[in-house]
Structures are given as C-alpha cells and as structure tokens.
Amino acid sequence: MLKRALKVGATALLVAISATSLTGCAKETTATGEQTITIYSGRSEDLIAPLLEQFTAETGIGVEVRYSDSASLAAQILEEGDNVKADVFFSQDAGALGAISQAGAFKKLNDDISPLVDAKYRSTDNTWIGVSGRSRVLSYNPELVTAADLPKSVFDLADAKWKGKIAIAPTNASFQSSVTAMRLLKGEQATVKWLAAMKENAVLFEKNSQILEAVETGEVAAGLLNHYYWYERAAEVGEDKMVSKMSWFETGDAGNLINVAGVGVLSDKPEAQTFAKWLLGNSAQTFFVEKTAEYSLTGLAARAGLPALEEIAAPKIDLSSLSTLAQTLELIRNARLTD
C-alpha cells in the first residue's frame, strides 16, 4: 500500500515539476563523523552549510547533503520510494513536507520532539515539524509607491495599475506555497484569475534576492518575497543604505502567509531523530534568528526591528493543507508563468 501511494504521489509531483521546469542541480557535500546521516536539503548550501558543520561539531554525527529545490527533492523521495537514499528531508517550506507526509514516507518523530513547537507549525500526525518561520511580505520602493497606495490584499496586485511594477518568483517554493494558500482561502477560480493577471502585470525572477535587488534599484515598484531577504541584504550593505521597505497586507490576507522551513525523518537511524531535535535546540534556533533573520519556533525573541511572530496578521491556515503542491504547480504552468 505504501509503495503504491509513493508511486502515485511521485507521478503527480514529477509531472508537475517537469512541466514547470523545476529541476534543480543537486550537489553533494560530506562532513565526516563516526556516524553519518544523509540529508536532502531544500535549503541552500550557502545558507545552512555552517549550521550543518556546527551540528557535526556538537554531536559528532557526520552529514552527507544533497542540495536542490524542495519540490524536486520531494519528487525524488517519492520516486525512490522504499529505497529512499536520504535519512532526513530538510525542506524550505511546509508544502513539500506535506506531500511526503501524505504519501506515508515519513517516520513518526520521537515523542520528545513535537512538544517543542506550537501545534500550528507542525503536522497533526507527528511526521514533520517546523524549525524556523518566515512571513511573506510586500517589499516596496517608497520612491515609486507611497504607503497610502499600497495594496490591502495580495489579490489587489491583479489591478492593471500594477502592470510592470510588481515582481514575483514563480519557480520559488515560497511563492508556490503562497499560491496554494490563496487557493485554500479564496478558491481556485479566484486564484486562476490572479495568476492570469500576474502573467500580464508581473516581472518574473528566479529568486527572492533578485526581486529585492529590482525593488532596491527601482526596476520595479514592489515585489513579493520572504521577510528575511531584506535583512540578508541589509547585513551586506548596511540598514541605512536600504531603499526598500516591507509591508504586510490586511489582517488575515493570504499574502501574509507564515510558512516554515521544516524537517521530516525518512529512516530508522536514531541519528536522524537526533538531527531533527537538534534543529530545535538553542544552537540552531539562535542561528536562524541571528544569521538568517528567520523566526524561532521555540520562543527565542525575533531579530530587532521585526514584529513578533504572533503580531503578524497572518491567515488562519493549516500548514499541512499546503501539501497540494502538484495542483498549484499545474495552475502556475497553465498561467504560462513558467516554461
């Protein structure tokens, strides 16, 4: 039964990924240790390589890592089925985790792991757990759009007045999860209409960092991205040199989605459970707050200047429901936002 579920899930997800040209280039790196786990990471090497080195230094457990985008790795896991080569899936977003969970590929997390995080940031069946949080925001250039003219809803960006002024990244996992949230909150018809408008209005980029650069230079007036990219750039150039500002939409809007990077265990290796729990310990949580400006999910205070996680007017949505990734990718492809 499990094998059949994995095959069905893999087929749907692989077809969707192939159609939207989401094949990432995987790279493998190795940190030696007496014990070793293999991690499929949807989080970039530049971002988490130092974190993984810290894990090995503190635990003595080595890691072998395959890096790619989360959707492609989810499809890889489903395709490998019972012969999956990874012990852990470290995903950029909850949608890919949910797809693996629905296929029954994850092991249950140990009982001492789930209570570390609020229930709304983990699966209801104890198969995956969020390790850091991020909010979707509208980054805008105040020289090109005033605060008074900012849209109240992400759906307002469908207005023709935003033509050529708004940037999106259709192949990015966080964008895809936000579109799934739009489907769940407003329905498929409204989301299809919005995607069609984005085909007309939006300037397309591959990465959030490229969107922010375009907003900073005035190439576009605004862009949809994750909040922490602003702080990543500010760390490079200095906050006083930043042109752009961040804005949230009205209370409960899909554009304010709080998503998580999270982890699920794929093998019976006890070291895999150790890694999942370590990500929720002080070392990793401090890393996410201080180095990446993400939100801790275990209660550490947010980076200075950020609203507290509970203060963000996010939509009420079960992150497990973001698992309908294949359907979202198909809608994005049908809107011709990807090749």
Helices and strands as residue ranges (DSSP letters): H 2-19, E 27-31, E 35-41, H 45-59, E 61-67, H 70-80, G 81-83, E 88-91, H 94-102, G 114-116, G 119-121, E 128-140, G 147-149, G 154-158, G 160-162, E 166-168, H 173-186, H 188-201, E 202-204, H 208-217, E 222-226, H 228-237, G 239-241, E 245-247, G 254-256, E 258-265, H 270-278, H 282-290, E 295-296, G 309-311, G 319-323, H 325-334
